[in-house]
Amino acid sequence: MLTIGIAGGSASGKSTVVNQVVKSLPADSVALVPQDSYYYDNSSLSAEEKKRINFDHPSSIEFPLLIEHLTTLMKGGTVDMPIYSYVSCTRSEETVHLTPKSIIIVEGILVLTNAKLRDLLDIKVYVDADPDERLMRIMERDTIERGRTVADVLKHYTAFVKPMHLQFIEPSKRYADIIIPQGGRNGVAIDILSSRIRLNL
């Protein structure tokens, strides 16, 4: 079994990298564990309070549960992974049943910020992208998928996304074994990563 962590700034292209890597591997050989599934439930907050949630701070993630689930999968056990909605800022009562696979990928902006989680990862990857490009993707994603106005997106970016990126996410790049510039457009780097993974199958 091989465990891989894929981190990087918001809208840096992490999901694109993950999807391309998964496509290059045998079917049903990867268990994907998105960090976003482990945001704490915020159903008790008002609509205004939900707008001020700092999703980019490590304290927003239930890392103990994420680490517990990853450890269970590594030992051959199964887990019921939470489902989190950015629209309602709540965890669903439903879960996703995960079974162990030969490859486990943990993906999310804060994956490399947690030392205990890093210690469980065989390969640590950081997906890098230009800040202006990330901001444009964030604006497109948040207005279409999360129902935010452009003004709300820019306010949230200035208050939370940018400062947290500089304080926590960008510095976590030092822990990466592989850095992929240009996000999902870097086919050469993705091929190298995929080839390295296939050696363990």
Buried (B, 14 or more C-beta within 10 A) or exposed (E): BBBBBBBBBBBBBBBBBBEBBBEBBEEEBBBBBBBBBBBBBBEEBEEEEBBEBBBBBBEBBBBEBBBEBBEBBEEEEEBEBBBBBBEEBBBEEEEBEBEBBBBBBBBBBBBBBBEEBBEBBBBBBBBBBEBEBBBEBBBEBBBEEBEBEEEBBBBBBEBBBBBBBEEBBBEBBEBBBBBBBBBBEBEEBBEEBBEBBEEEE
